[in-house]
Amino acid sequence: MERSRMNLPKGPDSLCFDKDEFMKEDFDVDQFVSDCRKRVQLEELRGDLELYYKLLKIAMVELINKDYADFVNLSTNLVNLKFTSPTHTHTHFLSPSYLLKGQSF
């Protein structure tokens, strides 16, 4: 998904950072922390990041629940997907165990 089309949860206005900073192509965590430290103590930044992380997790669960059938269909389609690897001449059938082993395509 393109970054410009993702919608992040709003979060409370009291956050010490702008959530849209995370979506910038040139996002730099060191610069982000440095900029935030000019305004607040590290403890407040950590607390706000933890709060926003919880909001992101909730949003992800809600998205999965909303589109649950699509996620199940995607998983089923991946398991049954037959493909030829660009580095191998043989054909693989993907299975959950094959994917969990971290096999590369």
VEXTI-547849 format. One record per residue: x, y, z of N, C-alpha, C in turn; residue number from 1; residue in three letters. Coordinates in nm, 4 decimals, decimal comma. Example, Ala and Ser with C-alpha at 12.3 -4.5 7.8 and 13.67 -1.06 7.14 Angstrom:
% VEXTI-547849
REC      n.c1      n.c2      n.c3     ca.c1     ca.c2     ca.c3      c.c1      c.c2      c.c3  num  residu
REC    1,3190   -0,5690    0,7800    1,2300   -0,4500    0,7800    1,3200   -0,3300    0,7800    1     ALA
REC    1,2850   -0,2250    0,7080    1,3670   -0,1060    0,7140    1,2900    0,0030    0,7870    2     SER
This chain:
% VEXTI-547849
REC      n.c1      n.c2      n.c3     ca.c1     ca.c2     ca.c3      c.c1      c.c2      c.c3  num  residu
REC    0,0842   -0,1176    0,0000    0,0000    0,0000    0,0000    0,0884    0,1235    0,0000    1     MET
REC    0,0522    0,2214   -0,0777    0,1303    0,3441   -0,0835    0,1145    0,4221    0,0459    2     GLU
REC    0,2211    0,4851    0,0872    0,2165    0,5637    0,2106    0,1134    0,6751    0,2029    3     ARG
REC    0,1001    0,7373    0,0867    0,0094    0,8511    0,0741   -0,1365    0,8094    0,0871    4     SER
REC   -0,1671    0,6794    0,0692   -0,3046    0,6347    0,0756   -0,3387    0,5689    0,2080    5     ARG
REC   -0,2441    0,5552    0,2980   -0,2714    0,4950    0,4274   -0,3282    0,6004    0,5205    6     MET
REC   -0,4271    0,5586    0,5963   -0,4861    0,6479    0,6956   -0,4479    0,5987    0,8336    7     ASN
REC   -0,3693    0,6764    0,9023   -0,3309    0,6426    1,0388   -0,4392    0,6899    1,1339    8     LEU
REC   -0,4560    0,6200    1,2468   -0,5532    0,6668    1,3462   -0,5161    0,8066    1,3948    9     PRO
REC   -0,6175    0,8856    1,4247   -0,5941    1,0246    1,4620   -0,5151    1,0380    1,5917   10     LYS
REC   -0,5585    0,9746    1,6959   -0,4917    0,9900    1,8252   -0,5357    1,1186    1,8928   11     GLY
REC   -0,5093    1,1293    2,0209   -0,5491    1,2501    2,0948   -0,4659    1,3716    2,0517   12     PRO
REC   -0,5248    1,4881    2,0642   -0,4534    1,6121    2,0306   -0,3363    1,6381    2,1239   13     ASP
REC   -0,3348    1,5709    2,2377   -0,2301    1,5954    2,3371   -0,0983    1,5243    2,3048   14     SER
REC   -0,0924    1,4441    2,1990    0,0335    1,3775    2,1645    0,1419    1,4821    2,1401   15     LEU
REC    0,2627    1,4510    2,1804    0,3726    1,5467    2,1666    0,4371    1,5410    2,0286   16     CYS
REC    0,3778    1,4669    1,9363    0,4320    1,4561    1,8015    0,3170    1,4546    1,7015   17     PHE
REC    0,3513    1,4800    1,5779    0,2545    1,4745    1,4688    0,2655    1,3362    1,4063   18     ASP
REC    0,1588    1,2583    1,4124    0,1604    1,1216    1,3609    0,1962    1,1160    1,2127   19     LYS
REC    0,1703    1,2211    1,1399    0,2007    1,2230    0,9966    0,3503    1,2230    0,9681   20     ASP
REC    0,4303    1,2535    1,0689    0,5757    1,2473    1,0525    0,6200    1,1068    1,0138   21     GLU
REC    0,5502    1,0049    1,0673    0,5867    0,8659    1,0403    0,5690    0,8289    0,8931   22     PHE
REC    0,4865    0,9026    0,8224    0,4538    0,8683    0,6843    0,5455    0,9366    0,5826   23     MET
REC    0,6311    1,0233    0,6279    0,7203    1,0938    0,5355    0,8234    0,9971    0,4769   24     LYS
REC    0,8494    1,0124    0,3489    0,9478    0,9275    0,2801    1,0857    0,9371    0,3464   25     GLU
REC    1,1197    1,0545    0,3959    1,2526    1,0747    0,4546    1,2502    1,0698    0,6084   26     ASP
REC    1,1513    0,9967    0,6652    1,1420    0,9869    0,8106    1,2725    0,9331    0,8676   27     PHE
REC    1,3205    1,0002    0,9701    1,4440    0,9608    1,0374    1,4152    0,9573    1,1867   28     ASP
REC    1,4261    0,8406    1,2471    1,3907    0,8249    1,3875    1,4785    0,9114    1,4780   29     VAL
REC    1,6065    0,9231    1,4469    1,6943    1,0056    1,5308    1,6518    1,1519    1,5270   30     ASP
REC    1,6186    1,2009    1,4100    1,5736    1,3398    1,3970    1,4397    1,3592    1,4666   31     GLN
REC    1,3520    1,2602    1,4533    1,2209    1,2652    1,5185    1,2362    1,2791    1,6694   32     PHE
REC    1,3196    1,1922    1,7286    1,3404    1,1964    1,8735    1,4065    1,3280    1,9137   33     VAL
REC    1,5031    1,3726    1,8370    1,5715    1,4981    1,8668    1,4742    1,6157    1,8657   34     SER
REC    1,3881    1,6189    1,7651    1,2887    1,7275    1,7563    1,1908    1,7224    1,8729   35     ASP
REC    1,1470    1,6026    1,9090    1,0522    1,5890    2,0198    1,1160    1,6271    2,1527   36     CYS
REC    1,2440    1,5937    2,1694    1,3129    1,6254    2,2958    1,3271    1,7749    2,3182   37     ARG
REC    1,3170    1,8530    2,2120    1,3216    1,9988    2,2260    1,1948    2,0512    2,2928   38     LYS
REC    1,0870    1,9708    2,2864    0,9579    2,0143    2,3400    0,9190    1,9439    2,4690   39     ARG
REC    0,9593    1,8153    2,4830    0,9148    1,7369    2,5990    1,0285    1,6473    2,6488   40     VAL
REC    1,0106    1,5972    2,7696    1,1053    1,5022    2,8267    1,0868    1,3651    2,7605   41     GLN
REC    1,1914    1,2822    2,7659    1,1851    1,1490    2,7049    1,0712    1,0637    2,7622   42     LEU
REC    1,0419    1,0783    2,8912    0,9353    1,0006    2,9535    0,8014    1,0317    2,8890   43     GLU
REC    0,7762    1,1594    2,8601    0,6500    1,1973    2,7961    0,6451    1,1447    2,6525   44     GLU
REC    0,7560    1,1528    2,5820    0,7622    1,1000    2,4462    0,7353    0,9496    2,4479   45     LEU
REC    0,7994    0,8784    2,5385    0,7779    0,7343    2,5483    0,6312    0,7033    2,5767   46     ARG
REC    0,5716    0,7751    2,6688    0,4304    0,7535    2,7023    0,3391    0,7782    2,5832   47     GLY
REC    0,3653    0,8863    2,5105    0,2827    0,9165    2,3931    0,3027    0,8131    2,2826   48     ASP
REC    0,4267    0,7665    2,2643    0,4521    0,6626    2,1638    0,3835    0,5317    2,2023   49     LEU
REC    0,3859    0,4967    2,3313    0,3175    0,3759    2,3766    0,1672    0,3869    2,3543   50     GLU
REC    0,1107    0,5033    2,3841   -0,0316    0,5254    2,3626   -0,0661    0,5130    2,2143   51     LEU
REC    0,0137    0,5742    2,1300   -0,0149    0,5695    1,9868    0,0045    0,4279    1,9316   52     TYR
REC    0,1020    0,3557    1,9832    0,1221    0,2162    1,9439   -0,0031    0,1332    1,9750   53     TYR
REC   -0,0618    0,1540    2,0926   -0,1847    0,0831    2,1284   -0,2975    0,1189    2,0318   54     LYS
REC   -0,3066    0,2454    1,9941   -0,4094    0,2876    1,8981   -0,3881    0,2208    1,7629   55     LEU
REC   -0,2621    0,2098    1,7204   -0,2317    0,1436    1,5936   -0,2707   -0,0041    1,5979   56     LEU
REC   -0,2421   -0,0700    1,7104   -0,2782   -0,2120    1,7226   -0,4296   -0,2303    1,7166   57     LYS
REC   -0,5023   -0,1436    1,7847   -0,6485   -0,1509    1,7829   -0,7001   -0,1280    1,6415   58     ILE
REC   -0,6448   -0,0294    1,5714   -0,6870   -0,0003    1,4340   -0,6589   -0,1190    1,3426   59     ALA
REC   -0,5458   -0,1855    1,3624   -0,5111   -0,3011    1,2805   -0,6102   -0,4152    1,3041   60     MET
REC   -0,6427   -0,4421    1,4287   -0,7390   -0,5475    1,4608   -0,8756   -0,5136    1,4007   61     VAL
REC   -0,9172   -0,3881    1,4113   -1,0452   -0,3476    1,3540   -1,0456   -0,3641    1,2023   62     GLU
REC   -0,9343   -0,3321    1,1380   -0,9239   -0,3488    0,9934   -0,9329   -0,4962    0,9554   63     LEU
REC   -0,8614   -0,5795    1,0283   -0,8660   -0,7237    1,0004   -1,0072   -0,7768    1,0221   64     ILE
REC   -1,0715   -0,7363    1,1307   -1,2075   -0,7837    1,1568   -1,3053   -0,7346    1,0501   65     ASN
REC   -1,2870   -0,6129    1,0049   -1,3748   -0,5557    0,9020   -1,3617   -0,6324    0,7711   66     LYS
REC   -1,2405   -0,6663    0,7349   -1,2141   -0,7333    0,6082   -1,1710   -0,8784    0,6307   67     ASP
REC   -1,2255   -0,9418    0,7329   -1,1818   -1,0760    0,7706   -1,1936   -1,1750    0,6549   68     TYR
REC   -1,3045   -1,1722    0,5842   -1,3240   -1,2662    0,4732   -1,2161   -1,2473    0,3675   69     ALA
REC   -1,1795   -1,1231    0,3396   -1,0744   -1,0968    0,2413   -0,9400   -1,1514    0,2891   70     ASP
REC   -0,9093   -1,1366    0,4192   -0,7848   -1,1890    0,4729   -0,7820   -1,3418    0,4647   71     PHE
REC   -0,8937   -1,4057    0,4955   -0,9002   -1,5520    0,4878   -0,8826   -1,5966    0,3430   72     VAL
REC   -0,9500   -1,5295    0,2503   -0,9362   -1,5644    0,1089   -0,7931   -1,5447    0,0615   73     ASN
REC   -0,7285   -1,4388    0,1044   -0,5897   -1,4150    0,0661   -0,5009   -1,5286    0,1157   74     LEU
REC   -0,5202   -1,5677    0,2396   -0,4416   -1,6771    0,2956   -0,4658   -1,8063    0,2179   75     SER
REC   -0,5903   -1,8355    0,1886   -0,6232   -1,9564    0,1129   -0,5603   -1,9517   -0,0256   76     THR
REC   -0,5665   -1,8368   -0,0893   -0,5085   -1,8227   -0,2230   -0,3569   -1,8391   -0,2198   77     ASN
REC   -0,2922   -1,7878   -0,1150   -0,1469   -1,8012   -0,1045   -0,1062   -1,9465   -0,0835   78     LEU
REC   -0,1834   -2,0184   -0,0037   -0,1519   -2,1587    0,0213   -0,1611   -2,2379   -0,1078   79     VAL
REC   -0,2558   -2,2044   -0,1922   -0,2769   -2,2774   -0,3164   -0,2013   -2,2186   -0,4355   80     ASN
REC   -0,1233   -2,1153   -0,4117   -0,0522   -2,0476   -0,5194    0,0607   -2,1346   -0,5720   81     LEU
REC    0,0660   -2,1477   -0,7020    0,1727   -2,2223   -0,7677    0,2583   -2,1189   -0,8401   82     LYS
REC    0,3879   -2,1215   -0,8168    0,4743   -2,0222   -0,8807    0,6079   -2,0834   -0,9163   83     PHE
REC    0,6744   -2,0183   -1,0067    0,8093   -2,0573   -1,0436    0,9038   -1,9516   -0,9908   84     THR
REC    1,0009   -1,9944   -0,9163    1,0987   -1,9034   -0,8592    1,1939   -1,8555   -0,9679   85     SER
REC    1,2300   -1,7256   -0,9669    1,3249   -1,6772   -1,0665    1,4632   -1,7402   -1,0534   86     PRO
REC    1,4957   -1,7948   -0,9365    1,6279   -1,8546   -0,9159    1,6247   -2,0065   -0,9221   87     THR
REC    1,5060   -2,0633   -0,9366    1,4925   -2,2086   -0,9437    1,4093   -2,2447   -1,0661   88     HIS
REC    1,4382   -2,3588   -1,1217    1,3638   -2,4019   -1,2390    1,2437   -2,4872   -1,2021   89     THR
REC    1,2326   -2,5269   -1,0765    1,1197   -2,6088   -1,0367    1,0063   -2,5225   -0,9817   90     HIS
REC    0,8931   -2,5821   -0,9656    0,7737   -2,5120   -0,9192    0,7483   -2,5503   -0,7737   91     THR
REC    0,7055   -2,4506   -0,6951    0,6732   -2,4720   -0,5537    0,5238   -2,4552   -0,5335   92     HIS
REC    0,4730   -2,5257   -0,4354    0,3395   -2,4983   -0,3862    0,3590   -2,4414   -0,2466   93     PHE
REC    0,3037   -2,3243   -0,2232    0,3215   -2,2618   -0,0924    0,2322   -2,3299    0,0087   94     LEU
REC    0,2874   -2,3552    0,1229    0,2107   -2,4071    0,2349    0,2448   -2,3218    0,3557   95     SER
REC    0,1579   -2,3199    0,4555    0,1898   -2,2412    0,5748    0,3239   -2,2784    0,6351   96     PRO
REC    0,3574   -2,4091    0,6369    0,4853   -2,4492    0,6963    0,6017   -2,3994    0,6118   97     SER
REC    0,5862   -2,3990    0,4795    0,6905   -2,3485    0,3889    0,7131   -2,1988    0,4148   98     TYR
REC    0,6027   -2,1250    0,4309    0,6147   -1,9815    0,4554    0,6756   -1,9543    0,5924   99     LEU
REC    0,6391   -2,0318    0,6926    0,6899   -2,0097    0,8277    0,8380   -2,0401    0,8395  100     LEU
REC    0,8897   -2,1237    0,7528    1,0318   -2,1553    0,7562    1,1157   -2,0420    0,7012  101     LYS
REC    1,0509   -1,9376    0,6501    1,1245   -1,8216    0,5989    1,1877   -1,8479    0,4652  102     GLY
REC    1,1320   -1,9437    0,3904    1,1861   -1,9742    0,2588    1,1669   -1,8542    0,1671  103     GLN
REC    1,2675   -1,8255    0,0878    1,2550   -1,7143   -0,0059    1,2011   -1,7667   -0,1365  104     SER
REC    1,1396   -1,6815   -0,2112    1,0819   -1,7199   -0,3389    1,1960   -1,7250   -0,4352  105     PHE
